[in-house]
């Protein structure tokens, strides 16, 4: 058995890596024993006992009932699980159709989420409002700041436009906004920023439909379109997943990028809203917050059976199928997951499936799945991944008076 990981790491680095592995194992299994941790991690019993004791003292793990280990007689083992209501993460969602602040404990249990209904136009005002909401929630819930391990921020942007917490977002109308820095200065907490499609993909890969798959593409379609991919177990970076601006002949609608026929202009939630406004089904909406409200209205109209609205979603799904076919041909994933309010709308999904069948008559080549992961779940999962299952987790800070 090993008491450490390979000696390429420092002693402190080894301890942090072992601690991360134990936290991740307890979290994913929903509860386990020290003996099971020894078997799962390959660490010695002494190492597991030392690390779990530190995590219990820090309020991250709790001991529970005693259970008889399988195949063992005699002394029963004490179960370990993630502590509830003792340590927390915050999750900020900043997209064209959603502004919210969520609080979760380290067990992944959502404590509270609040949505904001304000214009997204002025970035600093938006971020200040999110922080003010978070401060109010912290005060009302009676949380101590040293028990909050970090703030995960999920934004609507392409991966190449979200680097080191600086965000450029066409859906939000933001250019080079230092989102991470502004929130960190206000909250006085560690902050990490990620794009929504990547955050959604992480949940699907760890505990969703993509678990165990090494080749997976997720396409998020709410108002705008974002995508993320994992191939061979490695996440693709930068512009390699920017499918929103794949352009196809046969549709002359202009895109914000200057081209015609892009998926963003023909298959997105924005496209559906604009089509329904032109048809007189929805009132004019110019900024993203009004278009978010218009999309919500369109989704409800489709659910209520409005044939013209249902057809608009269906046709958008057909156009999305062209992009999915191209992605499948280029990347060869085993599955493509549709996510987002537009992406999982039933008529949109039907349109995508039907057109894919006509494009791929002999061999579909991949499975088309529909995500049920919400933005709340995605941003909290991202915060936990970034700050709990991390070598940067500061146990001393958690135990400070």
C-alpha positions in Angstrom: 0.0 0.0 0.0 1.1 3.6 -0.6 1.1 6.4 2.0 1.9 8.9 -0.7 1.5 9.6 -4.3 4.6 9.6 -6.7 7.6 11.5 -5.4 7.4 14.1 -8.2 5.3 16.1 -5.8 6.4 17.9 -2.6 5.4 16.4 0.7 2.8 19.2 1.1 1.6 18.6 -2.4 1.2 14.9 -1.8 -0.9 15.5 1.3 -3.2 17.9 -0.6 -3.6 15.4 -3.4 -4.5 12.7 -1.0 -6.9 14.9 0.8 -8.6 15.8 -2.5 -8.9 12.2 -3.4 -10.6 11.3 -0.1 -13.0 14.2 -0.3 -13.9 13.4 -3.9 -14.5 9.7 -2.9 -16.7 10.5 0.1 -18.7 13.0 -2.0 -19.2 10.8 -5.0 -20.2 7.7 -2.9 -22.5 9.6 -0.6 -20.9 8.0 2.4 -18.1 5.5 3.0 -15.9 4.0 5.7 -12.2 4.4 6.4 -11.6 0.8 5.3 -13.4 1.4 2.0 -11.3 4.6 1.6 -8.1 2.5 2.1 -9.2 0.1 -0.6 -10.3 2.8 -3.0 -7.3 5.2 -2.7 -4.5 2.7 -2.0 -3.4 4.8 1.0 -2.4 3.2 4.3 -4.9 3.0 7.1 -2.8 5.5 9.1 -2.8 8.0 6.2 -6.6 7.7 5.8 -7.1 8.1 9.6 -4.9 11.2 9.7 -6.5 12.9 6.7 -10.1 12.1 7.7 -9.4 13.4 11.2 -8.2 16.7 9.8 -11.3 16.9 7.6 -13.6 16.2 10.5 -11.9 18.9 12.6 -12.3 21.3 9.7 -16.1 20.6 9.5 -16.0 19.0 6.0 -16.7 15.4 7.0 -18.9 13.9 9.8 -19.0 10.5 11.3 -22.3 8.6 11.2 -23.6 5.1 12.1 -21.5 2.0 12.5 -21.8 -0.6 9.8 -20.5 -4.1 9.4 -18.0 -4.2 6.5 -18.9 -6.7 3.8 -17.2 -10.0 4.4 -15.9 -8.9 7.8 -16.8 -10.0 11.3 -16.1 -8.3 14.6 -15.7 -4.5 15.0 -18.0 -2.4 13.0 -16.8 0.5 10.8 -17.9 4.1 11.2 -19.4 5.7 8.1 -18.1 9.1 6.9 -20.1 11.5 4.9 -19.9 15.2 3.8 -20.9 17.6 6.5 -24.1 19.6 6.0 -24.5 23.3 6.9 -20.9 23.8 8.1 -19.0 24.9 5.0 -20.3 26.5 1.9 -19.7 27.7 -1.7 -21.4 30.5 -3.6 -22.5 30.2 -7.3 -23.1 33.2 -9.5 -24.8 32.6 -12.8 -24.3 35.5 -15.3 -26.0 34.8 -18.7 -28.4 36.5 -21.0 -31.4 34.6 -19.7 -30.4 34.2 -16.0 -28.8 36.2 -13.3 -28.7 34.4 -9.9 -26.8 33.8 -6.7 -26.9 30.4 -5.1 -25.6 29.1 -1.8 -24.7 25.4 -1.3 -23.0 23.5 1.5 -20.1 21.1 0.7 -22.5 18.1 0.5 -23.9 19.7 -2.6 -27.2 20.6 -0.9 -28.7 23.8 -2.2 -29.4 26.2 0.7 -30.9 29.1 -1.3 -31.0 30.6 -4.7 -32.1 34.1 -5.7 -32.7 35.4 -9.1 -32.1 39.0 -10.2 -34.2 40.7 -12.9 -32.1 43.6 -14.1 -30.6 44.8 -17.3 -27.3 43.1 -18.2 -26.0 46.1 -20.2 -23.7 47.7 -17.6 -21.3 45.0 -16.4 -20.1 46.6 -13.2 -23.6 47.4 -12.1 -24.6 43.8 -12.7 -21.7 42.4 -10.8 -22.2 44.8 -7.9 -25.9 43.8 -7.7 -24.9 40.1 -7.6 -22.4 40.7 -4.8 -24.9 42.8 -2.8 -27.4 39.9 -3.1 -24.7 37.5 -2.0 -23.8 39.7 1.0 -27.5 39.9 2.0 -27.9 36.1 1.7 -24.8 35.5 3.8 -26.1 37.8 6.5 -29.6 36.4 6.5 -28.4 32.8 6.6 -25.9 33.7 9.4 -22.9 32.3 7.5 -19.4 33.1 8.7 -17.1 34.3 5.9 -14.3 31.9 6.8 -16.7 29.0 6.3 -17.3 30.0 2.6 -14.5 28.4 0.6 -15.1 30.2 -2.7 -17.3 31.7 -5.4 -17.8 29.9 -8.7 -19.0 32.2 -11.5 -20.6 30.8 -14.6 -20.9 33.1 -17.6 -22.4 33.1 -21.1 -19.3 33.3 -23.3 -17.1 31.2 -25.7 -14.1 29.6 -24.0 -11.7 31.7 -25.9 -13.4 34.8 -24.5 -13.1 33.8 -20.9 -9.5 33.8 -19.8 -8.2 34.4 -16.3 -11.6 35.7 -15.2 -11.7 38.4 -18.0 -14.9 38.0 -20.1 -16.0 39.1 -23.5 -19.6 38.1 -24.2 -21.7 38.8 -27.2 -24.9 37.7 -25.5 -24.3 40.0 -22.6 -22.8 42.8 -24.7 -19.6 42.9 -22.5 -16.0 43.4 -23.7 -12.9 42.5 -21.7 -14.7 42.8 -18.3 -12.5 41.6 -15.3 -15.4 39.6 -13.8 -13.2 37.6 -11.5 -11.3 40.6 -10.1 -14.4 42.7 -9.6 -16.2 40.0 -7.7 -13.1 39.0 -5.6 -12.5 42.6 -4.6 -16.2 43.0 -3.5 -16.6 39.6 -1.8 -13.1 39.2 -0.3 -13.3 35.5 -1.2 -11.5 33.2 -3.7 -13.3 33.5 -7.1 -13.1 31.4 -10.3 -14.9 32.0 -13.6 -15.9 29.5 -16.2 -18.2 29.5 -19.2 -21.6 27.8 -18.9 -21.1 25.1 -21.5 -18.0 23.8 -19.8 -19.7 23.9 -16.4 -22.6 21.9 -17.7 -20.2 19.4 -19.4 -18.3 18.9 -16.1 -21.5 17.8 -14.3 -22.5 15.5 -17.1 -19.0 13.9 -17.1 -18.8 13.5 -13.3 -22.4 12.4 -12.4 -24.6 12.7 -15.4 -25.2 11.1 -18.8 -21.6 11.4 -19.8 -20.1 9.6 -16.9 -17.5 7.1 -18.1 -17.4 8.5 -21.6 -14.1 9.9 -22.9 -15.5 11.4 -26.1 -18.4 13.8 -25.5 -19.7 17.1 -26.9 -22.2 19.3 -25.1 -24.1 22.0 -26.9 -25.9 24.6 -24.7 -28.7 26.5 -26.4 -30.6 29.0 -24.2 -30.6 32.4 -25.9 -27.2 32.0 -27.4 -25.2 28.9 -28.3 -22.2 27.6 -26.5 -20.4 24.3 -26.6 -17.7 22.2 -24.9 -16.1 18.9 -25.7 -14.0 16.2 -24.1 -12.1 13.9 -26.5 -9.9 11.1 -25.2 -10.6 12.3 -21.7 -9.2 15.8 -22.4 -11.2 19.0 -22.7 -10.8 20.9 -25.9 -9.9 24.5 -25.4 -10.3 27.8 -27.1 -12.1 28.2 -30.4 -12.2 24.5 -31.2 -15.8 24.3 -29.8 -17.2 27.5 -31.1 -20.0 25.9 -33.1 -22.3 29.0 -32.8 -20.6 30.5 -35.8 -20.7 27.5 -38.1 -22.5 28.9 -41.2 -24.6 26.9 -43.6 -26.1 27.8 -46.9 -29.8 28.2 -47.4 -30.5 30.8 -44.7 -29.5 34.4 -45.2 -30.1 35.7 -41.7 -27.2 37.9 -40.6 -25.2 37.0 -37.5 -23.6 39.4 -35.0 -20.2 38.2 -36.3 -20.9 39.7 -39.7 -21.6 36.4 -41.6 -24.9 34.9 -42.8 -26.4 31.6 -41.9 -24.5 31.0 -38.6 -26.2 28.7 -36.1 -26.3 31.6 -33.6 -28.5 33.5 -36.1 -30.6 30.5 -37.3 -30.9 27.9 -34.5 -30.4 29.7 -31.2 -33.0 31.0 -28.7 -32.2 34.4 -30.0 -33.2 33.2 -33.5 -36.5 31.7 -32.4 -37.4 34.9 -30.5 -36.5 37.1 -33.5 -38.5 34.8 -35.8 -41.6 35.0 -33.5 -41.3 38.8 -33.2 -41.2 39.2 -36.9 -44.3 37.0 -37.2 -46.1 39.1 -34.6 -46.2 36.4 -32.0 -44.1 38.2 -29.5 -43.5 41.9 -28.7 -40.3 43.6 -29.8 -37.4 43.0 -27.5 -34.1 44.7 -28.0 -31.8 44.0 -25.1 -30.9 40.6 -23.7 -33.0 40.8 -20.6 -36.1 41.5 -22.6 -35.2 38.7 -25.1 -34.8 36.4 -22.1 -38.4 37.2 -21.0 -39.5 36.8 -24.6 -37.9 33.3 -24.8 -39.6 32.3 -21.5 -42.9 33.4 -23.1 -42.2 31.4 -26.3 -41.4 28.3 -24.3 -44.7 28.6 -22.4 -46.6 29.2 -25.6 -45.1 26.1 -27.1 -46.0 24.1 -24.0 -49.5 25.4 -24.2 -49.7 24.0 -27.8 -49.3 27.1 -30.0 -48.6 25.5 -33.4 -46.7 28.4 -34.9 -44.4 28.6 -31.9 -43.9 24.9 -31.8 -43.0 25.0 -35.5 -40.4 27.7 -34.9 -38.6 25.6 -32.3 -38.9 22.5 -34.6 -37.3 24.4 -37.5 -34.5 25.7 -35.2 -33.8 22.1 -34.2 -33.6 21.1 -37.9 -31.0 23.8 -38.5 -29.1 22.8 -35.4 -28.9 19.3 -36.8 -26.6 20.6 -39.5 -24.2 21.8 -36.9 -24.4 18.6 -34.9 -23.7 16.6 -38.1 -20.6 18.7 -38.8 -19.4 18.4 -35.2 -19.9 14.6 -35.3 -18.0 14.4 -38.6 -15.0 16.4 -37.3 -14.7 15.2 -33.7 -16.4 11.7 -33.7 -17.9 11.8 -30.2 -19.8 8.9 -28.8 -22.5 11.2 -27.6 -23.7 14.8 -28.1 -25.7 16.3 -25.3 -28.2 19.1 -25.9 -28.6 21.5 -23.0 -30.3 24.8 -22.1 -33.9 26.0 -22.2 -34.0 26.0 -26.0 -31.8 22.9 -26.4 -34.1 20.7 -24.4 -37.4 22.1 -25.7 -39.3 19.1 -27.0 -40.1 20.4 -30.5 -36.5 21.6 -30.9 -35.2 18.2 -29.9 -37.7 16.5 -32.3 -36.5 18.7 -35.2 -32.9 17.9 -34.5 -33.5 14.2 -34.3 -35.6 14.0 -37.4 -33.2 16.0 -39.6 -30.2 14.0 -38.2 -31.9 10.8 -39.4 -32.2 12.2 -42.9 -28.5 13.4 -42.8 -27.2 10.1 -41.4 -29.4 7.4 -42.9 -27.1 4.4 -42.6 -25.2 5.2 -39.4 -26.1 7.9 -36.8 -22.5 7.6 -35.5 -23.4 9.1 -32.1 -26.1 9.1 -29.5 -28.1 12.4 -29.1 -28.9 13.0 -25.5 -30.8 15.7 -23.7 -29.4 17.2 -20.5 -31.6 17.8 -17.5 -28.8 19.6 -15.6 -29.9 23.1 -14.4 -27.7 26.2 -14.3 -27.9 26.1 -10.5 -26.5 22.6 -10.4 -23.8 23.4 -12.9 -22.5 26.5 -11.1 -22.5 24.9 -7.7 -20.8 21.8 -9.1 -18.1 24.0 -10.6 -17.6 25.9 -7.4 -17.1 22.6 -5.5 -14.7 21.2 -8.1 -12.7 24.4 -8.1 -12.5 25.0 -4.3 -13.4 21.8 -2.4 -11.7 19.2 -4.6 -8.7 21.4 -4.9 -5.1 21.6 -3.7 -5.9 25.2 -2.8 -8.4 24.2 -0.1 -7.3 26.1 3.1 -8.2 24.1 6.2 -6.6 26.6 8.5 -8.9 29.3 7.2 -12.0 27.1 7.8 -10.9 26.6 11.4 -10.1 30.3 12.1 -12.1 32.0 14.8 
